[in-house]
Amino acid sequence: MVLAAGRAQRFGADKRWASWQGEPLLAHVLRTARAACERVLVVVERLDPALDELLERLPAEPVICPEAHRGLAFSRRCGLDALKDDSALRGVLVFLGDMPAIRPVDARRLGAAMLETGLPVRPVYRGDPGHPVACPARWLAELGESGFPAAAGRSIEWEHAGVVRDVDRPVDLDILPAP
């Protein structure tokens, strides 16, 4: 699940379409999610032609969240609600649409750790918690209510800064680590 419904107020424009390494930020995140997950949802506040074009190239299911302006928790709940009837669901990786430097190998490793331990897992880089978080299906209600269940979850020390580097301002594009 890719959360991409934010307002990007500090960025000054819709950062999903800002270019990094020749592609929009959101394209990088969708490509990584597709490399690690069987099914990919992208949570947005509303559809737009640019998103339609991107989803033709990098297929994902759009989830419209009209309350996304109320914060990340609302977007997360919209995405999780879209998954509630999926009886084959074993877990969810939650990506943020402004974190393009996460590598597919990182996402696959987190998904495998979640399935192996049966616990929610998250990467930590030099003490900073990162994304994507991986949460088994039995923990999704808690994830929806209060976010990553840190008390029950497991943090995994990570060697690549991409798991903590998001883009809030245009200058952040210049300091993203190579994937």
Backbone as JSON, one array per atom type, in Angstrom:
{
  "sequence": "MVLAAGRAQRFGADKRWASWQGEPLLAHVLRTARAACERVLVVVERLDPALDELLERLPAEPVICPEAHRGLAFSRRCGLDALKDDSALRGVLVFLGDMPAIRPVDARRLGAAMLETGLPVRPVYRGDPGHPVACPARWLAELGESGFPAAAGRSIEWEHAGVVRDVDRPVDLDILPAP",
  "N": [[0.85, -1.17, 0.0], [0.67, 2.12, -0.97], [0.97, 5.24, 0.33], [-0.11, 8.18, -0.85], [-1.38, 10.69, -0.71], [-0.92, 13.13, 0.38], [-0.62, 16.71, 1.01], [1.68, 18.14, 0.39], [2.7, 20.66, 1.26], [5.06, 21.89, 2.24], [6.76, 21.4, 0.16], [5.85, 22.89, -1.96], [4.64, 22.29, -4.35], [3.0, 19.63, -6.16], [4.55, 17.02, -5.07], [4.65, 14.37, -5.81], [5.04, 14.23, -8.49], [7.47, 15.34, -8.93], [10.69, 15.23, -10.38], [13.12, 12.7, -10.08], [16.07, 11.15, -10.71], [15.23, 10.96, -13.34], [12.56, 10.15, -13.29], [9.18, 10.47, -12.0], [8.73, 10.95, -8.45], [6.72, 9.3, -7.33], [6.59, 7.22, -9.18], [8.95, 5.78, -8.7], [8.44, 4.75, -6.14], [6.14, 3.19, -6.59], [7.19, 1.31, -8.38], [9.02, -0.05, -6.73], [7.25, -1.08, -4.79], [5.73, -2.77, -6.43], [7.67, -4.64, -7.11], [7.96, -6.05, -4.8], [5.5, -6.86, -3.82], [2.41, -8.67, -4.24], [0.02, -7.43, -4.79], [-0.79, -4.05, -5.33], [-1.79, -1.09, -3.86], [-2.62, 2.34, -4.25], [-3.04, 5.1, -2.37], [-4.87, 7.98, -2.73], [-6.02, 11.39, -2.73], [-7.75, 12.21, -4.71], [-8.53, 11.22, -8.08], [-6.49, 11.88, -10.96], [-5.47, 12.96, -14.26], [-2.66, 12.6, -14.65], [-2.03, 10.65, -12.76], [-3.59, 8.53, -13.72], [-2.22, 7.98, -16.13], [0.29, 7.17, -15.13], [-0.45, 4.87, -13.7], [-1.2, 3.22, -15.75], [1.22, 2.48, -16.78], [2.64, 1.5, -14.57], [1.03, -0.64, -13.02], [-1.37, -0.31, -10.46], [-3.82, -0.31, -7.89], [-5.98, 2.33, -7.56], [-6.99, 4.01, -4.6], [-9.4, 6.0, -3.41], [-9.36, 8.61, -1.15], [-11.2, 10.74, 0.34], [-10.93, 12.08, 2.76], [-8.29, 12.53, 3.17], [-6.95, 14.93, 3.55], [-7.05, 15.3, 6.23], [-4.98, 14.02, 7.44], [-2.22, 11.64, 7.7], [-3.03, 9.29, 9.02], [-5.7, 8.99, 8.26], [-5.47, 8.45, 5.53], [-4.07, 6.03, 5.69], [-5.99, 4.41, 6.95], [-8.02, 4.41, 4.98], [-6.75, 2.97, 2.93], [-6.33, 0.5, 4.22], [-8.98, -0.21, 4.71], [-9.79, -0.78, 2.13], [-8.63, -3.21, 1.78], [-9.87, -4.99, 3.46], [-11.62, -7.08, 2.74], [-10.1, -9.0, 1.56], [-9.43, -12.14, 1.65], [-7.2, -13.7, 1.26], [-5.08, -12.23, 2.09], [-1.95, -11.85, 3.56], [-0.42, -9.98, 4.8], [0.69, -6.54, 5.0], [2.68, -4.14, 3.37], [3.55, -0.9, 4.08], [4.13, 1.84, 2.28], [5.49, 5.13, 1.8], [4.61, 7.74, -0.34], [6.53, 9.64, -0.86], [9.08, 8.67, -0.64], [11.38, 7.76, -2.46], [13.83, 6.36, -2.56], [13.89, 3.84, -1.49], [14.86, 0.56, -1.82], [13.99, -2.24, -3.93], [14.99, -4.67, -2.86], [15.12, -4.06, -0.16], [12.4, -3.78, 0.53], [11.44, -6.36, -0.05], [12.94, -7.83, 1.8], [11.92, -6.88, 4.23], [9.24, -7.72, 4.02], [9.65, -10.51, 4.02], [10.75, -10.83, 6.59], [8.57, -10.1, 8.15], [6.75, -12.16, 7.53], [8.2, -14.37, 8.41], [8.55, -13.91, 11.19], [5.99, -13.35, 12.06], [5.3, -11.0, 13.14], [4.76, -7.39, 13.3], [7.08, -5.42, 11.47], [9.73, -3.05, 11.15], [12.08, -0.97, 9.41], [15.08, 0.42, 10.77], [17.27, 3.05, 10.65], [20.29, 4.03, 11.76], [19.16, 4.67, 14.27], [16.82, 6.0, 13.56], [13.42, 5.48, 12.87], [11.98, 3.87, 10.03], [10.55, 3.33, 6.72], [9.42, 0.96, 4.25], [6.84, -0.05, 6.54], [6.05, -3.29, 7.69], [3.32, -5.35, 8.12], [1.66, -8.03, 9.57], [-1.44, -9.63, 8.62], [-3.13, -10.1, 10.85], [-2.61, -7.98, 12.51], [-3.64, -5.7, 11.41], [-5.88, -4.17, 12.2], [-4.98, -2.81, 14.47], [-2.87, -1.38, 13.3], [-4.35, 0.29, 11.65], [-5.77, 1.79, 13.54], [-3.85, 3.01, 15.31], [-1.39, 3.24, 14.07], [1.95, 2.0, 13.43], [2.47, -0.8, 15.44], [4.48, -0.42, 17.76], [5.19, -1.41, 20.32], [4.68, -4.12, 20.2], [5.85, -4.79, 17.88], [8.77, -5.36, 15.78], [11.91, -3.91, 15.4], [14.28, -3.51, 12.85], [17.64, -3.19, 12.32], [19.0, -1.22, 9.78], [20.99, -0.91, 6.8], [20.91, 0.88, 4.73], [20.24, 4.19, 3.87], [17.97, 4.94, 2.47], [15.57, 4.08, 3.55], [14.77, 5.92, 5.4], [14.77, 8.39, 4.26], [12.86, 10.92, 3.21], [11.05, 13.15, 1.01], [10.58, 16.38, 1.57], [11.06, 18.99, 0.88], [12.15, 20.74, -2.1], [15.0, 20.76, -2.1], [15.64, 18.41, -0.8], [15.68, 16.43, -2.7], [18.22, 16.47, -3.72], [19.81, 15.21, -1.85], [19.14, 12.58, -1.59], [19.88, 9.15, -1.12], [21.54, 6.99, -3.44], [19.72, 4.38, -4.99]],
  "CA": [[0.0, 0.0, 0.0], [1.45, 3.35, -1.1], [0.21, 6.42, 0.78], [0.31, 9.28, -1.72], [-2.5, 11.63, -0.72], [-0.55, 14.33, 1.14], [-0.76, 18.03, 0.38], [3.01, 18.61, -0.03], [2.74, 22.1, 1.48], [6.44, 22.36, 2.37], [7.43, 21.24, -1.12], [5.43, 24.0, -2.8], [3.97, 21.75, -5.53], [2.66, 18.23, -5.97], [5.86, 16.36, -5.12], [4.56, 13.05, -6.43], [5.46, 14.36, -9.89], [8.83, 15.89, -8.99], [11.58, 14.28, -11.02], [14.35, 12.22, -9.44], [16.68, 10.14, -11.58], [14.49, 10.87, -14.6], [11.21, 9.64, -13.1], [8.48, 11.07, -10.86], [8.93, 10.27, -7.17], [5.73, 8.25, -7.14], [6.94, 6.08, -10.04], [9.97, 5.0, -8.0], [7.81, 4.05, -5.03], [5.27, 2.16, -7.16], [8.04, 0.25, -8.94], [9.53, -0.83, -5.6], [6.13, -1.83, -4.22], [5.38, -3.84, -7.37], [8.73, -5.65, -7.08], [7.91, -6.78, -3.53], [4.14, -7.2, -3.41], [1.52, -9.25, -5.24], [-1.05, -6.46, -5.07], [-0.37, -2.72, -4.92], [-2.8, -0.03, -3.79], [-2.07, 3.68, -4.06], [-4.07, 5.91, -1.74], [-4.81, 9.36, -3.18], [-7.21, 12.16, -2.35], [-8.64, 12.19, -5.88], [-7.88, 10.81, -9.31], [-6.14, 12.94, -11.91], [-4.94, 12.35, -15.49], [-1.27, 12.18, -14.5], [-2.05, 9.38, -12.04], [-4.09, 7.51, -14.65], [-1.11, 7.63, -17.04], [1.3, 6.43, -14.37], [-0.99, 3.56, -13.34], [-1.19, 2.4, -16.96], [2.59, 1.99, -16.93], [2.99, 0.77, -13.35], [-0.3, -0.93, -12.5], [-1.72, -0.32, -9.05], [-5.23, 0.01, -7.7], [-6.17, 3.58, -6.83], [-7.97, 4.07, -3.52], [-9.72, 7.41, -3.2], [-9.56, 8.92, 0.27], [-11.6, 12.15, 0.4], [-10.54, 12.68, 4.03], [-6.83, 12.52, 3.26], [-6.48, 16.23, 4.05], [-7.07, 15.27, 7.7], [-3.74, 13.47, 7.93], [-1.72, 10.34, 7.25], [-3.83, 8.22, 9.62], [-6.91, 8.81, 7.46], [-5.05, 7.75, 4.31], [-3.74, 4.65, 6.06], [-7.25, 3.69, 7.2], [-8.68, 4.2, 3.68], [-6.06, 1.87, 2.26], [-6.61, -0.74, 4.94], [-10.39, -0.54, 4.47], [-9.87, -1.37, 0.8], [-8.08, -4.56, 1.86], [-10.53, -5.78, 4.51], [-12.32, -8.26, 2.22], [-9.12, -9.86, 0.89], [-9.23, -13.28, 2.55], [-5.87, -14.28, 1.03], [-4.08, -11.27, 2.54], [-1.08, -12.32, 4.64], [0.15, -8.82, 5.45], [0.76, -5.31, 4.21], [3.82, -3.23, 3.46], [3.06, 0.47, 3.94], [5.11, 2.74, 1.7], [5.11, 6.53, 1.68], [4.81, 8.17, -1.72], [7.64, 10.59, -1.01], [10.33, 7.99, -0.26], [11.74, 7.03, -3.68], [15.13, 5.69, -2.49], [13.78, 2.49, -0.93], [15.21, -0.42, -2.85], [13.15, -3.45, -3.92], [15.56, -5.66, -1.95], [14.73, -3.67, 1.19], [10.98, -4.1, 0.72], [11.3, -7.82, 0.0], [13.52, -8.29, 3.07], [10.96, -6.57, 5.3], [8.11, -8.63, 3.87], [10.08, -11.84, 4.46], [10.89, -10.79, 8.05], [7.22, -10.1, 8.7], [6.17, -13.5, 7.39], [8.98, -15.29, 9.23], [8.34, -13.69, 12.62], [4.58, -13.18, 12.38], [5.18, -9.72, 13.86], [5.01, -6.18, 12.53], [8.49, -5.06, 11.44], [10.07, -1.77, 10.5], [13.51, -0.72, 9.35], [15.62, 1.54, 11.55], [18.58, 3.44, 10.14], [20.99, 4.88, 12.73], [18.25, 5.1, 15.32], [15.6, 6.61, 13.03], [12.49, 4.52, 12.3], [11.76, 4.12, 8.61], [9.5, 2.69, 5.92], [8.04, 0.62, 4.58], [6.57, -0.94, 7.65], [5.41, -4.52, 7.24], [2.42, -5.73, 9.2], [0.84, -9.2, 9.27], [-2.88, -9.36, 8.53], [-3.82, -10.09, 12.15], [-2.3, -6.72, 13.19], [-4.08, -4.56, 10.6], [-6.8, -3.3, 12.95], [-4.15, -1.92, 15.3], [-2.18, -0.49, 12.38], [-5.33, 1.29, 11.23], [-6.15, 2.64, 14.67], [-2.81, 3.82, 15.96], [-0.12, 3.2, 13.36], [2.81, 0.85, 13.66], [2.41, -1.24, 16.84], [5.89, -0.48, 18.18], [5.38, -2.23, 21.53], [4.65, -5.53, 19.83], [6.6, -4.98, 16.65], [10.21, -5.58, 15.81], [12.71, -2.99, 14.59], [15.43, -4.17, 12.24], [18.67, -2.22, 11.95], [19.14, -1.19, 8.33], [22.26, -0.37, 6.35], [20.71, 1.82, 3.62], [19.5, 5.37, 4.33], [16.74, 5.14, 1.72], [14.39, 3.74, 4.35], [14.41, 7.05, 6.27], [14.88, 9.65, 3.51], [11.68, 11.36, 2.47], [11.21, 14.42, 0.3], [9.66, 17.41, 2.07], [11.38, 20.24, 0.17], [12.91, 20.43, -3.33], [16.42, 20.51, -1.82], [15.78, 17.04, -0.34], [15.97, 15.58, -3.86], [19.66, 16.46, -3.95], [20.53, 14.43, -0.85], [18.65, 11.21, -1.52], [20.91, 8.16, -1.44], [21.29, 6.18, -4.64], [19.08, 3.1, -4.64]],
  "C": [[0.89, 1.23, 0.0], [0.55, 4.51, -0.68], [0.74, 7.63, 0.02], [-0.78, 10.35, -1.83], [-2.18, 12.94, 0.01], [-0.65, 15.61, 0.33], [0.56, 18.64, -0.09], [3.17, 20.12, 0.16], [4.16, 22.63, 1.59], [7.18, 22.28, 1.05], [7.08, 22.38, -2.07], [4.73, 23.58, -4.08], [3.64, 20.3, -5.22], [3.91, 17.39, -6.15], [5.81, 14.97, -5.72], [5.12, 13.07, -7.84], [6.83, 15.0, -10.03], [9.78, 14.82, -9.54], [12.81, 13.98, -10.16], [14.85, 11.07, -10.29], [15.82, 9.87, -12.81], [13.06, 10.37, -14.5], [10.52, 10.4, -11.98], [8.72, 10.27, -9.58], [7.97, 9.08, -7.01], [6.03, 7.03, -8.0], [7.97, 5.18, -9.36], [9.33, 4.14, -6.9], [6.91, 2.92, -5.56], [6.09, 1.0, -7.72], [8.59, -0.65, -7.82], [8.42, -1.68, -4.98], [5.75, -3.01, -5.12], [6.42, -4.96, -7.35], [8.63, -6.54, -5.84], [6.54, -7.34, -3.18], [3.31, -7.77, -4.56], [0.46, -8.25, -5.7], [-0.58, -5.11, -4.54], [-1.56, -1.77, -4.98], [-2.06, 1.29, -3.67], [-3.22, 4.56, -3.56], [-3.84, 7.37, -2.13], [-6.09, 10.08, -2.74], [-8.24, 12.16, -3.48], [-7.83, 11.71, -7.09], [-7.5, 12.04, -10.13], [-5.5, 12.27, -13.13], [-3.49, 11.88, -15.37], [-1.19, 10.84, -13.77], [-2.55, 8.26, -12.94], [-2.99, 7.04, -15.59], [-0.06, 6.78, -16.32], [0.81, 5.01, -14.05], [-1.17, 2.65, -14.56], [0.18, 1.74, -17.13], [3.02, 1.12, -15.76], [1.7, 0.43, -12.61], [-0.38, -1.0, -10.98], [-3.19, 0.07, -8.97], [-5.35, 1.33, -6.95], [-7.25, 3.43, -5.76], [-8.18, 5.55, -3.23], [-10.04, 7.63, -1.73], [-9.91, 10.41, 0.39], [-11.21, 12.85, 1.7], [-9.03, 12.75, 4.22], [-6.27, 13.83, 3.8], [-6.43, 16.27, 5.58], [-5.84, 14.61, 8.29], [-3.45, 12.06, 7.45], [-2.56, 9.18, 7.8], [-5.1, 7.95, 8.81], [-6.59, 8.09, 6.15], [-4.76, 6.28, 4.6], [-5.01, 3.84, 6.26], [-8.01, 3.44, 5.89], [-8.06, 3.02, 2.95], [-6.36, 0.54, 2.91], [-8.07, -1.17, 4.76], [-10.56, -1.2, 3.11], [-9.37, -2.81, 0.78], [-8.89, -5.51, 2.75], [-11.23, -7.03, 4.0], [-11.39, -9.23, 1.5], [-8.76, -11.02, 1.83], [-7.87, -13.94, 2.38], [-4.74, -13.39, 1.56], [-3.27, -11.82, 3.72], [-0.47, -11.16, 5.42], [0.22, -7.66, 4.48], [2.11, -4.64, 4.44], [3.27, -1.84, 3.2], [4.22, 1.35, 3.51], [4.58, 4.17, 1.75], [5.49, 7.01, 0.28], [5.95, 9.13, -1.94], [8.98, 9.99, -0.56], [10.81, 7.12, -1.43], [13.03, 6.22, -3.6], [15.09, 4.33, -1.8], [14.02, 1.51, -2.07], [14.25, -1.61, -2.79], [13.68, -4.51, -2.95], [15.2, -5.35, -0.5], [13.28, -4.07, 1.48], [10.77, -5.61, 0.81], [11.84, -8.38, 1.32], [12.56, -8.03, 4.23], [9.74, -7.48, 5.23], [8.46, -10.03, 4.36], [10.21, -11.89, 5.98], [9.53, -10.81, 8.73], [6.62, -11.5, 8.65], [6.89, -14.51, 8.28], [8.67, -15.15, 10.72], [6.87, -13.67, 13.02], [4.3, -11.89, 13.13], [5.29, -8.54, 12.9], [6.51, -5.85, 12.59], [8.67, -3.72, 10.74], [11.57, -1.62, 10.46], [13.89, 0.47, 10.23], [17.03, 1.81, 11.02], [19.2, 4.44, 11.12], [20.05, 5.48, 13.77], [16.94, 5.72, 14.85], [14.68, 5.54, 12.43], [12.16, 4.88, 10.86], [10.56, 3.4, 8.03], [10.15, 1.91, 4.8], [7.96, -0.18, 5.87], [5.85, -2.15, 7.08], [4.58, -5.06, 8.4], [1.58, -6.94, 8.79], [-0.65, -8.86, 9.35], [-3.55, -9.28, 9.9], [-3.56, -8.8, 12.94], [-2.88, -5.5, 12.47], [-5.05, -3.64, 11.32], [-6.01, -2.31, 13.8], [-3.39, -0.92, 14.43], [-3.1, 0.64, 11.92], [-5.68, 2.27, 12.32], [-5.04, 3.56, 15.14], [-1.46, 3.8, 15.26], [0.69, 1.97, 13.74], [2.79, 0.46, 15.14], [3.82, -1.48, 17.41], [6.12, -1.39, 19.39], [5.44, -3.71, 21.19], [5.53, -5.83, 18.62], [8.09, -5.14, 16.86], [10.89, -4.56, 14.9], [13.94, -3.74, 14.1], [16.42, -3.09, 11.82], [18.96, -2.35, 10.45], [20.43, -0.5, 7.94], [22.11, 0.69, 5.25], [19.78, 2.96, 4.06], [18.19, 5.61, 3.59], [15.48, 4.88, 2.51], [13.96, 4.88, 5.28], [14.4, 8.39, 5.52], [13.6, 9.94, 2.73], [11.97, 12.71, 1.84], [10.14, 15.38, 0.82], [9.83, 18.73, 1.32], [12.18, 19.89, -1.08], [14.38, 20.11, -3.07], [16.65, 19.07, -1.35], [16.08, 16.08, -1.49], [17.47, 15.43, -4.09], [20.43, 15.58, -2.97], [20.0, 13.01, -0.67], [19.78, 10.24, -1.85], [20.55, 7.41, -2.71], [20.67, 4.85, -4.21], [20.05, 1.92, -4.77]]
}
